[in-house]
Amino acid sequence: MSKLPNTGTSIFAVMTAIAAECKAINLSQGFPNFNPPAKLIDLVYHYMKSGENQYAPMTGTYQVRKAISEKIKKYSHAEYDINDEITLTAGGTQALFTAITAFVGKGDEVILFEPAYDSYLPSVILNGGIPVPVQLKGNDFHIDWDEVNDKISEKTKMIIINSPHNPSGSVLNEKDISALKYIAKKHDIIILSDEVYEHIIFDGREHHSVTKYPELAAKSIVVYSFGKTYHTTGWKMGYVLSPKNLMSEFRKVHQFNVFTVNTPVQLAFAEMMKDEKHFLSLSNFYQEKRDYFLKIIKNSEFTFEPSSGTYFQLLNYSAISDESDSDFSVRLAKEFGVAVIPLTPFYSLPNDRKLIRICFAKTNDVLEQAAEKLMKVK
Ligand SMILES: Cc1ncc(COP(=O)(O)O)c(C=O)c1O
């Protein structure tokens, strides 16, 4: 019997295969088509050559945990203990799965917001938990906190938030944080905060990390990914922050499903994190790409609200077609040569929003080629 009877091949694999078959420009899966900083690659090579090729401690190397604790202290004014409250993981997805496995058991309810990053729901189900989806509302994909409060029950164990948000590009604001504080005060619920796009936020908005609010941080497991920040999605490395009482449970699972992650890469990131310019300039770097792409598709039949964060942009095709988003995406790849992601796979609830997601973490020549093709879609 399948543990995930309703799960097929992920939409990312499906669209990537169609893109390859049709030789389409691939704006589907979220990854940059450019390299990480040369210095970072040199650092990995350096640590490999100098013999740092064996298991790191289960929690991560001291050097990278120290660099992380200093960064969070400087930018969130939060104290995370180097030994007890920081753990390196094999990317954000493993961190999410481990956190859910450590805390969610049979019959526990988990509130998540749809559209949702596709790993949340199966991770809850695999652990016997019950996903309680809440749809994000309006063109700005905001949270209806009244609905969240209505859906909280005695069985609610966890709430998963994600800001900046994949796939909508929406970000949480101060009002959202107040609503979350109210919930955290009233209920004994763990917050799983997916902040992998923390450094990709536009138009001067502030990233409201839960780590900045002690009453939230006390109940939160916060997930980060070096892949998004350093253009290294294929290296699969991230980390988790949480108070000691939550981290000790997280580590009980982590030690048996991963134990420890790539030593020379951790040491390289520890060194690279000292160069603050890289992550401090990331928002501008991606905002320029967003603006350029939206400028060159401005006169197309697609409509859009500029993304507030992440390297994703939603496009509305309702002026072009009545097709479902999956049919439209397949046709876009086959007839027009651009592979995108439909929004339906991010929902378990019915949705008919006529939206597709594109990834603009691409060099300008690729964005131009894609725009030229998208302009022809009528
Ligand atoms: C919202 C969100 N969370 C987590 C991840 C996973 O990050 P990683 O590639 O480090 O596993 C992604 C990657 O696409 C994401 O979009």
The ligand as a Gaussian input file, in Angstrom:
#p B3LYP/6-31G(d) Opt

LIG

0 1
 C        9.634000      27.789000      -0.060000
 C       10.766000      26.836000      -0.193000
 N       11.175000      26.170000       0.884000
 C       12.193000      25.296000       0.837000
 C       12.854000      25.057000      -0.343000
 C       13.954000      24.025000      -0.356000
 O       15.208000      24.501000      -0.323000
 P       16.443000      23.529000      -0.628000
 O       16.653000      23.532000      -2.103000
 O       17.559000      24.123000       0.150000
 O       16.063000      22.163000      -0.137000
 C       12.464000      25.725000      -1.508000
 C       13.129000      25.444000      -2.794000
 O       12.585000      25.619000      -3.841000
 C       11.391000      26.637000      -1.431000
 O       10.961000      27.292000      -2.514000

